[in-house]
């Protein structure tokens, strides 16, 4: 094999240099692409973390991180601390669709504000809608008596959710099932429904409502004064009133 001439050697060096430069350029482009992918992944993870931390991107208020304190009151159950700057009393009927509408519209912010110490809310269920309402109130009283205020609040919430989702009259078996889901013994609730063992408690609750001139549900009192307006107006005005305490 003959040796390369000087010109051929020069051409080979130029070709080798060009190839090396092309390889370097390819490596640089690959590194740039990989860095871009990594940056996109990191940014996506940060955005997801922010959304999760804020509880969602739609701006709605979910259940508070620290649920409010729940206690038994003379005529029902209460959430929050009694020394909160705003006191709210809600008279409601478990079989009244308007009460369910108020409950579903106000529950999130009332629980959140009660947990934050801005409001003390007392839920006072009454039986104004007939026998079905009275049986449900009996079941509520039994849950409160046998399982305590936290279970009674869960029962309260479940009953209104069932009504808000289009549920009609509830049977005794359904009430027992809801009570069990709330943490109470079904047998205790079954025995209480229609037995009259909580008759005095129900009568006292109805008397307190009459004393506050309650003729329909829901009726909402803020610091002893009845809030006027439609259900939606009361929901909105109540939220605005509590927000002033920030």
FENQUICOR-V176686 format. One line per field, one symbol per residue. ss: DSSP state (a for helix, b for strand, c for the rest). phi: phi as a letter, one per 40 degrees, with the letter a starting at -180 (. if undefined). burial: 1 if it has 24 or more other C-alpha atoms within 12 Angstrom, else 0. A space follows every 50 residues. Layout:
ss=???
phi=???
burial=???
This chain:
ss=cccccaaaaaaaaaaaaaaaaaaaaaaaaaaaaaaaaaaaaaaaaaaaaa aaaacccccccccccccccbbbbccbbbbccccccbbbbbbbccccaaaa aaaaaaaaaaaaaaacccbbbbbbbcccccaaaaaaaaaaaaaaaaacaa aaaaaaaaaaaaaacccccccaaaaaaaaaaacccaaaaaaaccccccaa aaaaaaaaaaacccccccbbbbccbbccccaaaaaaaaaaaaaccc
phi=.ccccdcccccccccccccccccccccccccccccccdcccccccccccc ccccghbcgcccccdbdccbbcbdbibbbgcccccbbbbbcabcbbcccc ccdccbddccccccccgcabbbcbcbbbbgcccccccdccccccccbgcc cccccdcccccccccgccdbcdcccccccccchbcccccdcccgcgcbdc ccccccccccccgcbabcbbbbfgbccchcdcccdccccccccccc
burial=00000000000000000000000000000000000000000000000000 00000000000000000111111011111111011111111111111111 11111111111111111111111111111001111111111111111111 11111111111110000011010111111101111101111110000100 1100110010000101111111000110001001100110110000
